[in-house]
Amino acid sequence: WDETHFGKMGSYYINRTFFFDVHPPLGKMLIGLAGYLSGYDGTFPFQKPGDRYEQHSYVGMRAVRLHRLFCAFLGSCLVPFAYLTVLELSKSLPAALLTAFILIFDTGCITLSQYILLDPILMFFLMGAVLSMVKCNSCADRPFSASWWFWLSLTGVNLAGAMGVKFVGLFVVLLVGLNTIYDLWDLLGNLSLSLVVFGKHLLARVLCLILLPLALYMAMFAVHFTVLNKSGPGDGFFSSAFQSQLIGNNLHNVSIPE
C-alpha cells in the first residue's frame, strides 16, 4: 500500500501536481528527483496496492525499478554507517564487523529497502546524524579545525534531513541535543577555557545544530511549494487564496477580496 502511495507522490513532483500528505516533503521529493534524473516522465499511475508492475508497460516497470533502486541504495548505506559508528565508539574492529554483519542479514532492513518507502530514506539520515555526531565528538581535541566544522555541519544537515522525511526524526534531534548539552556542560566546567572560547563553542553549535537545520527544513518547503504549482488532489486542504495560485484550479487568478 505504501509503495503505491509514495510512488504516486514522486510522480506528482515530476508532473508538478499539488498534493497533501501528513509527512514533511523531503522523502517524496527525493523519490521524485530520482525518477526525474533517470528520465522517468511521471506517467505511471501507481493505481492500487497489489498491482504486479511487471505486467504493465515498460514505462511502469522502469519507474518502479528506478525508484526502488534509489531506496535500495540508501538502505545499503546503513551498513557502512553502522560499521563506522561502532568502530569509532568502540575502537574494536571485531565489534564493528559484527555490527555490519548483523545489519546485512537483518530481514526487516532488507525488506524495507526493497520498496518505494520513506523508511530507508529516514534511516539513512538518522544513522548519518549519529555517525556525524560521533565523528564530531572524536574531534573534540581539535576544536574549530576543518574536520570538526565538517562533522558538526554534517550533523546539522542530517538532522534537517531526518526531520524533513518524517517527524519521528525528532528522536535523533533529541539525542544530538542531549549530547550537545553534555558537551557544553563539560566545557563550561573546564577552568582552563575562557568564557570567550566557551562562547565560540556555544555559537558554533547554535549555528550548525539549530540555525542550519532550520534553514534547510524551511528551504525544503520552499522548494515543495515552488515545484507543485498545478492543481491536484491536495487543493481542498488549503485556503481559497492559496488555491488561486495553482494553475488549473477553478480559482486560479480569480479576483477575491482579501
N, C-alpha and C positions, 0 to 999 in steps of 0.2 A: 504493500500500500504506500509506504513512504517513498519508494523509488519512483512510482508514477507521480507522486506529489512534487518532489523536489526536481525531478527531471523536467516536468512541465514548467516549473518556475524558472529553470535555466533557459528554456525556450522563450519564456516571457521576456527575459532580459535581452535575448538576441533580437526579438521582434519589437522591443521597446513598449511592451504592453503592461499597463499598470495593474498590480495585484496587491492583495493584502495578506500578511502572514504574521503569526504570533512571534516568530523569531526575528532577531536583527538580520540585516540583509547580506552580510559578508559571505556566508557559506553558499547561498544561492547565486550570488554574483560570481563567485569563483567557479562554480559549476557551469554557469552560462559562459564565462570567459574561456574556459577550457574548450567548450564546443565551438565558440566563435573563432578562436585562434586556429583550430584544426579544420575550419571550413564548413562546419555544420550550419545549416541555414534556419534552424528552429522550426521546421515544418512537421517533425514527428509529433503525433498527438498525445502520446502517453495517456491514453483514454481511461483505462481501468486496471486495477490490480489483477494480477494473474495472467495478463497477456503474454503470450510466448513471442518475444521480439523477433526470433529468428524466422517466424512465419510472415513477417511483414516485409516491406520493401527494403532495398539496400540502404536507403537513407535512414530508415528507422534502425536497422541493425547497427549502422555506423555511429549513429547518435548515441545509442545506449553503450556501445563498446568504448567510445571515446570518453564519455562521462565516467564510466566505471574505471577506465584506465587511470584517469586523474585521481579518483578517490583511492584506488589501489596503491598508487604511487605515494600519496600522503600517508596511507596506512603502513606502508613498508618502511617509512622513515621513523616510525615509532621504535623499531628495533635498535638502530644505531643511537637514537636519543636515549633510550633506556640504558644501553651499554655504556655510553659516555657519562651519564649521570651517576650510575653506580660506581664506575671506575673513579670518578672524581671524588665521590663521597668516601669510598672505602679504600681506595688505592690498591685494590685487590683485583688482579686480572681474572682469577677463577670466579669470583663473585660477579664480575661484570659479564663474563661469558655465560655463566649460569642464568643470569637475568635475561640476556638476549635469547638464549636457547629456549627458556620457558615462554617468552613472548612470541617467538617464531611459531611455536606449536600451540598457541592459545586459540582454541576454536572460536571463541567469541570475537576476538580481534580479527581473525581471518575472515569470519563471516561478515562482520560489519564493513570490512574494507573491500568486499566484493561488489557492493551495490552502490547506487547513487543516493547516498545518505549524508547528513550533516555530521554524523558521528566521527568518521575518520578525519574530517577537517577540524572538528573541535578538538579531538585528541592530539592532533598534530600541534596545534597552538598551545594546548595545556602542557604537554610534555616539553615543547620548545621553551615555554616560560620557566618551567622547573629547571631545565638544563641551563638556560641563560643565568638564572639566579644562582645556581650552584657554581657556575664558572665565574660569575662576578664575585662571589664570596671567596673564591680561590685567589683572586687578585687583590685581596684586602691589604696585603703588604705592599702593594704598588698603587695606592690611590691616585686617581686623576691621570693615570697612564692611558695610552691609546687602547690597550686591551680592556682596561677597567671601564672606560667610557663605552667601548663597543658592546660589551656584555650587558652593561647597565641599560643602554639604549635598546638593545635587542630584547631585553626582558620587557621593557615598556611596549615595544611593538607586538610581542607575543601576547601580552595582556590585552591589548586592544583587539587582536585577532580572536582570542578566546571569547571575549565579551561580544564581539561582532558576529559570532556564529550562533551562540546560544547564551542565554542569561545564566546558565549554570557555570559559565566561565568566571562568575563572581567568586567561586570557591578558590581558584588559583590566585585571584586578586587578593583574597583574604590571606592565603599562605604567604605570598610575597610581601604583603603588608606587615604581617607578624614578624617575618624575617627582617624587614627593614627597621621596624621598631626596636627589635632586639639589637640589631647592628648599631643603630644610633645611640641607644642607651649605653652600650658598651663603649662607644666613642666618647660619650659625654663623661663617663667615669674615668677616662684616660687623662690623668692630670698633666701629662706631657704635651697634650694638644691644647692650643689656644682656642678661645671662643670663635676667633675669626676662621680658623681651619674647620672647626665644627660647623660653623655657619655655611661654609662652602660645601661640606658633605651634605648638609640638610638641603641646600638649594639644588644640588646635583640630583638628589633623589626626587625632589618635588618636580624638577624639570623632566626627568626621564621616566618616572614611575607614576606621575599624576597628569602633568600637562600634555606630555607627548601622547599617552594613550587616549586622553580625552579628545585631543585634536584629531587623531586618526579615527576615533569612533564617530565623531561628527562628520568627518570627511566621507566616511562610508555612506552615511545617509544623504550627504550632498550629491554623491555620485548616483545613489539609488533614485533620488527624485529627478535628477537631470536626465538619466537614461530612460526612465519609464515615463515618457511624455505622451503616450497614446492611451485612449480609453480602454478599460479592460474590466475584469471581474471584481476588482477592488475599489471601484469608484464609489459605491454606495456607503463605504465606511467613512468617507470624508465629507467635508462641508461643500456646499454649493460653490463657494468661492474657489475652493481647490479644484473641484471638478471642471470649472470653467477654463482651467489652464490645460486640460487634457485634450489633445487632438482627437476628434471623432466623438467626443461626448456631446450630448444634446445641449449642454450649457456652454459649450466652447465658444469663447469670445462674445457671449451674451452680456449685454449691459445690465448689471444687477446693482441695486442700491447697496452701499457699503454695509 
